[in-house]
Amino acid sequence: MASQPTSASSSAAWVPKLAESKAERTRQLLYVLVMQGIGAALISGGINFGVSVAMYLRQSDITMWILAKNTIAGDMGVTVLIQVTVTFIITSSLIRGDLRSGLAILLREPWPPAPASTSAAQGSAKLSPATRYEDVRHRSTFQMLKHNVETFYIVTEQNHIFQAGLSLKERFWRLFRTALQGFILSCCVFPWFWGIAIAILAPIYSSKNMGHTWIPMVIKGVYGALLGLVTNPLIALMNLGAHDVAGRITDPEAAQAIKQSEMRQSESAGDLERASGPASAAGDTSAVTASPVAPVHRNDIEDNDAEARPRQSYSSAVLSPSQSRMTLDRTSSNAHEDYQSATDVPVGPSDPEP
């Protein structure tokens, strides 16, 4: 009985956490289902239809299974692997731009949830984004590849290939990593799409020659559209739940308010350090108390500047350390001479000359 709540909570973690407000939740659904679903289906279907026209329009032998005669079954299998991999690469970078422009809205929590073996699942929220979702250092290339295979469904900033300021080596590494993730995802999708498509088409076209017909073009176009309609929203959700940005505030006004609050807190902390500095240097610990430091007003700053301005007018230029030292020595010497001359003067009435 104790395992039921655990299984329920683990299954609930795999449900994407959409925005709390109804307006933002509607925008998220429209973005995922319409733009990344129907829009991607139209684009993928059109591309696959165009490729099939170039491949099959002038072919006289087109069969379902025979490899030497333009097999449709083999074409559909390759289409899954290539389309999902390329879609993963392109979508992972394009959605970052949509997030910056405000067109897309992040999920409230990272999705899909990280596996229990990673630092993200162990609650290391204070770590930097570069170490929160993956181990940066690996003892061997095999362990690095193994880690990427285990976390292939986790999207991070490492999937943003077109990020500005990247070196050629870093850009190539991100491309390789993203392509590997997309290929693994395509292998997971392959049995479902290819198997269902073959189960539908094989009984109809196994014994037919589809050469000089539009049947192969229609099959490939519809197949690519359905593949984009299902896989592209899934990839979009993975990017909206990227583990380095998911859960952050995307409202500009709210983000600005939080930023101003943090700046005020940092200024108060700085004033407290400046107030406690002289006291701690003199060994007086009574000056450091838990009471908050009084805020510094703009009028006080202006009054202090007005008091300091007449004092600054006496000196026309800033003296260097050596000049200041010479000035002090000269002043001290003049003061000593004045003192000596003052002591030589007799005190009281002087005797009249005879």
C-alpha positions as CSV (number, residue, x, y, z in Angstrom):
1,M,0.0,0.0,0.0
2,A,2.9,2.4,0.7
3,S,4.1,2.1,-2.9
4,Q,0.9,3.5,-4.3
5,P,1.5,7.2,-3.4
6,T,5.1,6.9,-4.6
7,S,4.0,5.6,-8.0
8,A,1.3,8.2,-8.2
9,S,3.7,11.0,-7.5
10,S,6.3,9.6,-10.0
11,S,3.7,9.4,-12.7
12,A,2.5,12.9,-12.0
13,A,6.0,14.2,-12.4
14,W,5.8,13.2,-16.1
15,V,2.8,15.5,-16.7
16,P,4.1,18.8,-18.1
17,K,3.4,21.7,-15.6
18,L,1.7,24.4,-17.7
19,A,1.4,28.0,-16.6
20,E,-1.0,28.7,-13.7
21,S,-2.9,31.6,-15.3
22,K,-5.5,30.7,-17.9
23,A,-4.2,33.2,-20.4
24,E,-0.7,31.9,-20.3
25,R,-1.8,28.3,-20.3
26,T,-3.9,29.0,-23.4
27,R,-0.9,30.6,-25.1
28,Q,1.2,27.6,-24.3
29,L,-1.3,25.1,-25.7
30,L,-1.7,27.2,-28.9
31,Y,2.1,27.4,-29.3
32,V,2.6,23.7,-28.8
33,L,-0.4,22.3,-30.7
34,V,-0.9,24.9,-33.5
35,M,2.6,26.3,-34.2
36,Q,4.7,23.3,-33.3
37,G,2.0,20.7,-34.2
38,I,-0.1,21.7,-37.2
39,G,2.5,24.1,-38.5
40,A,5.3,21.5,-38.3
41,A,3.0,18.9,-39.9
42,L,2.4,21.2,-42.9
43,I,6.1,21.9,-43.3
44,S,7.2,18.3,-42.8
45,G,4.5,17.0,-45.2
46,G,5.5,19.5,-47.8
47,I,9.2,18.7,-47.6
48,N,8.6,15.0,-47.8
49,F,6.2,15.3,-50.7
50,G,8.8,17.4,-52.6
51,V,11.6,14.9,-51.9
52,S,9.4,12.0,-53.0
53,V,8.5,13.8,-56.3
54,A,12.2,14.2,-57.0
55,M,12.8,10.5,-56.1
56,Y,9.9,8.7,-57.7
57,L,8.4,10.8,-60.4
58,R,10.4,9.2,-63.2
59,Q,10.8,5.7,-61.7
60,S,9.1,2.8,-63.4
61,D,9.6,0.3,-60.6
62,I,8.4,1.2,-57.1
63,T,7.5,-1.6,-54.7
64,M,6.9,-2.0,-51.0
65,W,9.7,-4.4,-50.1
66,I,12.2,-4.9,-52.9
67,L,15.3,-2.8,-52.1
68,A,16.5,-2.7,-55.7
69,K,13.2,-1.3,-56.9
70,N,12.8,1.8,-54.7
71,T,11.3,0.2,-51.6
72,I,8.7,2.3,-49.9
73,A,9.1,0.5,-46.6
74,G,12.8,1.3,-46.5
75,D,12.1,4.9,-47.4
76,M,9.6,5.3,-44.5
77,G,12.1,3.8,-42.1
78,V,14.9,6.2,-43.1
79,T,12.4,9.1,-43.0
80,V,11.8,8.5,-39.3
81,L,15.4,8.5,-38.4
82,I,16.4,11.6,-40.4
83,Q,13.3,13.7,-39.8
84,V,13.2,13.3,-36.0
85,T,17.0,14.0,-35.7
86,V,16.9,17.1,-37.8
87,T,13.8,18.3,-36.1
88,F,15.4,17.9,-32.7
89,I,18.4,20.0,-33.8
90,I,16.4,22.8,-35.4
91,T,13.7,23.1,-32.8
92,S,16.1,23.1,-29.8
93,S,17.6,26.4,-31.1
94,L,14.5,28.0,-32.6
95,I,12.5,27.8,-29.4
96,R,15.3,29.6,-27.5
97,G,14.6,32.6,-29.8
98,D,10.9,32.3,-29.2
99,L,11.5,32.4,-25.5
100,R,13.6,35.5,-25.7
101,S,11.0,37.3,-27.9
102,G,8.1,36.3,-25.6
103,L,6.3,34.1,-28.2
104,A,6.8,31.0,-26.1
105,I,6.3,30.5,-22.3
106,L,8.4,28.2,-20.2
107,L,6.9,25.4,-18.2
108,R,6.7,25.8,-14.4
109,E,9.0,22.9,-13.8
110,P,11.7,21.1,-15.8
111,W,10.2,18.4,-18.0
112,P,10.8,15.5,-18.5
113,P,12.0,14.9,-15.0
114,A,15.7,14.0,-14.6
115,P,16.7,10.4,-13.8
116,A,17.5,9.7,-10.2
117,S,21.2,9.2,-10.9
118,T,21.7,12.9,-12.0
119,S,22.4,15.8,-9.8
120,A,19.2,17.6,-10.9
121,A,17.1,14.8,-9.4
122,Q,19.0,15.0,-6.1
123,G,17.9,18.6,-5.5
124,S,21.2,20.4,-6.2
125,A,19.4,23.6,-7.1
126,K,22.2,25.8,-5.9
127,L,24.6,24.5,-8.5
128,S,25.2,26.4,-11.7
129,P,23.1,25.4,-14.8
130,A,26.2,23.9,-16.3
131,T,26.4,21.3,-13.5
132,R,22.8,21.0,-12.4
133,Y,21.6,18.6,-15.0
134,E,24.8,16.7,-16.0
135,D,28.2,15.7,-14.8
136,V,30.7,18.0,-16.6
137,R,33.8,15.8,-16.1
138,H,33.8,12.2,-17.2
139,R,36.6,9.7,-16.7
140,S,36.3,8.4,-20.3
141,T,34.6,9.0,-23.6
142,F,32.5,5.9,-23.0
143,Q,31.1,7.2,-19.8
144,M,30.3,10.5,-21.4
145,L,28.4,8.8,-24.2
146,K,26.7,6.6,-21.7
147,H,25.6,9.6,-19.7
148,N,24.2,11.3,-22.8
149,V,22.3,8.2,-23.8
150,E,20.8,7.9,-20.3
151,T,19.7,11.6,-20.3
152,F,18.9,11.9,-24.0
153,Y,15.4,13.3,-23.3
154,I,16.8,16.2,-21.1
155,V,17.2,19.5,-22.9
156,T,19.6,22.1,-21.6
157,E,21.5,25.1,-22.9
158,Q,23.9,22.6,-24.4
159,N,21.3,22.1,-27.1
160,H,21.4,25.7,-28.2
161,I,23.6,25.4,-31.2
162,F,23.2,28.9,-32.6
163,Q,24.0,30.7,-29.3
164,A,26.2,33.8,-29.8
165,G,29.8,33.8,-28.7
166,L,30.5,30.1,-29.0
167,S,33.7,28.8,-30.3
168,L,33.7,26.5,-33.3
169,K,34.7,23.6,-31.1
170,E,31.9,24.2,-28.6
171,R,29.4,24.7,-31.4
172,F,30.4,21.4,-33.1
173,W,30.2,19.6,-29.8
174,R,26.7,20.9,-29.1
175,L,25.6,19.9,-32.6
176,F,27.0,16.4,-32.1
177,R,25.3,16.1,-28.7
178,T,21.9,17.3,-30.0
179,A,22.1,15.1,-33.0
180,L,22.8,12.1,-30.8
181,Q,19.8,12.9,-28.6
182,G,17.6,13.3,-31.7
183,F,18.8,10.0,-33.1
184,I,18.1,8.2,-29.9
185,L,14.6,9.7,-29.8
186,S,14.0,8.7,-33.4
187,C,15.0,5.1,-32.5
188,C,12.3,5.2,-29.8
189,V,9.7,6.5,-32.2
190,F,10.7,4.2,-35.0
191,P,8.8,1.0,-34.0
192,W,5.6,2.8,-33.5
193,F,5.4,4.9,-36.7
194,W,7.1,2.5,-39.0
195,G,5.3,-0.5,-37.6
196,I,1.8,1.1,-37.8
197,A,2.5,2.4,-41.3
198,I,3.6,-1.0,-42.6
199,A,0.6,-2.7,-41.0
200,I,-1.7,-0.3,-42.9
201,L,0.1,-0.2,-46.3
202,A,1.6,-3.7,-46.7
203,P,-1.7,-5.5,-47.2
204,I,-2.7,-3.0,-49.9
205,Y,0.5,-2.4,-51.9
206,S,2.8,-5.4,-51.2
207,S,2.0,-7.0,-54.5
208,K,1.6,-3.8,-56.6
209,N,4.0,-1.8,-58.7
210,M,3.5,1.9,-57.8
211,G,5.7,3.2,-60.7
212,H,4.4,6.2,-62.7
213,T,1.7,6.9,-60.1
214,W,1.3,9.5,-57.3
215,I,0.8,6.9,-54.6
216,P,4.5,7.0,-53.3
217,M,4.4,10.8,-53.1
218,V,1.1,10.8,-51.2
219,I,2.3,8.1,-48.9
220,K,5.5,9.9,-48.1
221,G,3.8,13.3,-47.7
222,V,1.1,12.0,-45.3
223,Y,3.7,9.9,-43.4
224,G,6.0,12.9,-42.9
225,A,3.1,15.2,-41.9
226,L,1.8,12.7,-39.2
227,L,5.4,12.2,-38.0
228,G,5.8,16.0,-37.5
229,L,2.4,16.4,-36.0
230,V,3.3,13.9,-33.2
231,T,7.0,14.3,-32.6
232,N,7.4,18.1,-33.0
233,P,5.1,19.1,-30.1
234,L,6.9,16.5,-27.9
235,I,10.3,18.1,-28.8
236,A,8.8,21.5,-28.2
237,L,7.6,20.5,-24.7
238,M,11.1,19.2,-23.9
239,N,12.6,22.5,-24.9
240,L,10.0,24.5,-22.9
241,G,10.9,22.4,-19.9
242,A,14.6,22.7,-20.4
243,H,16.4,22.1,-17.1
244,D,18.5,25.3,-17.2
245,V,15.6,27.7,-17.7
246,A,12.3,26.0,-16.8
247,G,10.5,27.6,-13.9
248,R,12.0,31.1,-14.3
249,I,9.9,34.2,-14.5
250,T,9.2,35.3,-18.0
251,D,7.0,38.4,-17.2
252,P,9.3,41.4,-17.8
253,E,7.5,43.5,-15.2
254,A,7.8,40.8,-12.5
255,A,11.4,40.1,-13.4
256,Q,12.2,43.9,-13.1
257,A,10.5,44.1,-9.8
258,I,12.5,41.2,-8.4
259,K,15.7,42.7,-9.8
260,Q,15.0,46.0,-8.1
261,S,14.3,44.2,-4.8
262,E,17.5,42.3,-5.0
263,M,19.4,45.5,-5.7
264,R,17.9,47.2,-2.6
265,Q,18.8,44.2,-0.5
266,S,22.4,44.2,-1.8
267,E,22.7,48.0,-1.1
268,S,21.4,47.5,2.5
269,A,24.0,44.7,3.0
270,G,26.7,47.0,1.7
271,D,25.7,49.8,4.0
272,L,25.7,47.3,6.9
273,E,29.3,46.2,6.0
274,R,30.5,49.8,5.8
275,A,28.9,50.6,9.2
276,S,30.4,47.6,10.9
277,G,33.9,48.0,9.3
278,P,35.4,50.7,11.5
279,A,33.8,49.2,14.7
280,S,35.3,45.8,14.0
281,A,38.7,47.3,13.2
282,A,38.8,49.1,16.5
283,G,37.7,46.0,18.4
284,D,34.4,47.5,19.4
285,T,31.7,44.9,18.7
286,S,28.9,46.9,20.3
287,A,28.5,48.9,17.1
288,V,27.4,45.9,15.1
289,T,23.8,45.2,16.0
290,A,20.9,43.5,14.4
291,S,19.1,46.8,13.9
292,P,18.7,47.8,10.2
293,V,20.8,50.6,8.8
294,A,18.9,53.8,8.3
295,P,18.3,54.5,4.6
296,V,20.4,57.2,3.0
297,H,18.2,59.9,1.4
298,R,19.0,62.0,-1.6
299,N,18.7,65.3,0.4
300,D,21.3,64.1,2.9
301,I,23.7,63.4,0.0
302,E,23.1,66.8,-1.5
303,D,23.7,68.5,1.9
304,N,26.9,66.6,2.4
305,D,28.1,67.6,-1.1
306,A,27.2,71.3,-0.4
307,E,29.3,71.2,2.9
308,A,32.2,69.5,1.2
309,R,32.2,71.9,-1.8
310,P,33.6,75.0,0.0
311,R,36.4,73.0,1.6
312,Q,37.3,71.6,-1.8
313,S,37.6,75.1,-3.3
314,Y,40.7,75.9,-1.3
315,S,42.8,73.5,-3.4
316,S,42.8,74.1,-7.1
317,A,44.2,70.7,-8.0
318,V,44.8,67.3,-6.5
319,L,48.3,66.9,-5.1
320,S,50.3,63.8,-5.7
321,P,51.6,61.9,-2.6
322,S,55.1,63.3,-3.0
323,Q,53.8,66.9,-3.3
324,S,51.5,66.4,-0.3
325,R,54.5,65.2,1.8
326,M,56.6,68.2,0.8
327,T,53.8,70.5,1.7
328,L,53.4,69.0,5.1
329,D,57.2,69.2,5.8
330,R,57.2,72.9,4.7
331,T,54.3,73.7,6.9
332,S,55.9,71.9,9.9
333,S,59.2,73.8,9.3
334,N,57.5,77.2,9.1
335,A,55.6,76.5,12.3
336,H,58.8,75.5,14.1
337,E,60.5,78.8,13.0
338,D,57.5,80.8,14.2
339,Y,57.7,79.1,17.6
340,Q,61.4,79.9,17.9
341,S,60.9,83.5,17.0
342,A,58.1,83.8,19.5
343,T,60.2,82.4,22.4
344,D,63.0,84.9,21.7
345,V,60.8,87.9,22.3
346,P,61.2,89.1,25.9
347,V,58.2,89.1,28.1
348,G,57.3,92.3,30.1
349,P,58.5,95.9,29.9
350,S,61.9,96.3,28.5
351,D,64.6,98.3,30.4
352,P,65.1,101.9,29.2
353,E,68.4,102.6,27.5
354,P,70.7,104.7,29.6
